[in-house]
């Protein structure tokens, strides 16, 4: 078991630095977009998403940014909420809509180059398709929720306008200076909280056995009719999805059918929500939003993911 100092230096510090840089990039992009009037231009592209959900056009900028960087996209939404453009309900719905667009980048950075080669074309594409369907379903839920719950909302988009006195510097240097100042102010409110929570969580995870959360894997795997070899794979995938895929890959076609392999990995993903929530979601969401609203985001995100993973498993079992 690593020492507390080792955990803080080798795990907490690198994560906090990386996430701070990405959040800073997202907030800086939002502020620069305001200064240069780019929010409206990019928002027109995302209008097809924001209009059905009764969200302001500007939110389309953050939603599309998620396809490149989820952290930067969240940073932009945090800036819109902080500025007063979005209230808690609208922000929560925007976060849900983000889900599929956050998944898109992982197709090119993880699922395509890593998991598909490990699992093979058949099982790999089936697994990626299941994950894509889960993410898309959550985004559709967000769109429907916005259509129902945000009907008649009136947004004050003037909160994003750069209000300049007559003698304010309108040059490029002035715009960059104002955007930098706003970004620094925002980061000063996020980074200390992010560092403290990440440190506490990572130290706690090291000293608490989260694998016990998957102790129900054996009876559940029996209920859905999976081979006995599914239990250790589920336990491994609970802690590390890639290792779970590596563990099951040699058994596909012999012990597992491709469908059974995908169901096994989805069950591992269901149980891994406990680990990922403790290690990543809590410190990340609390760092950005604070404890109260961050808890709402975690509950909604985790609940929707768990529900649609179960739906995907039931669909695969039906076929």
Secondary structure, DSSP 8 states (H G I E B T S, - for coil): ---HHHHIIIIIHHHHHHHHHHHHHHHHHHHHHHHTTHHHHHHHHHHHHHTTTT--TTHHHHHHHTTT-HHHHHHHHHHHHHHTSS-HHHHHHHHHHHHHHHHHHHIIIIIIIIIHHHH-HHHHHHHHHHHHHHHHHHHHHHHHHHHHHSTT----GGGGS----TTS--SHHHHHHHHHHHHHHHHHHHHHHHHHHHHHHHHHHHHS-GGGGGTTHHHHHHHTT--TTHHHHHHHHHH-HHHHHHHHHTTBTTTB-HHHHHHHHHHHHHHHHHHHIIIIIHHHHHHHH-HHHHHHHHHHHHHHHHHHHHHHHHHHHH-
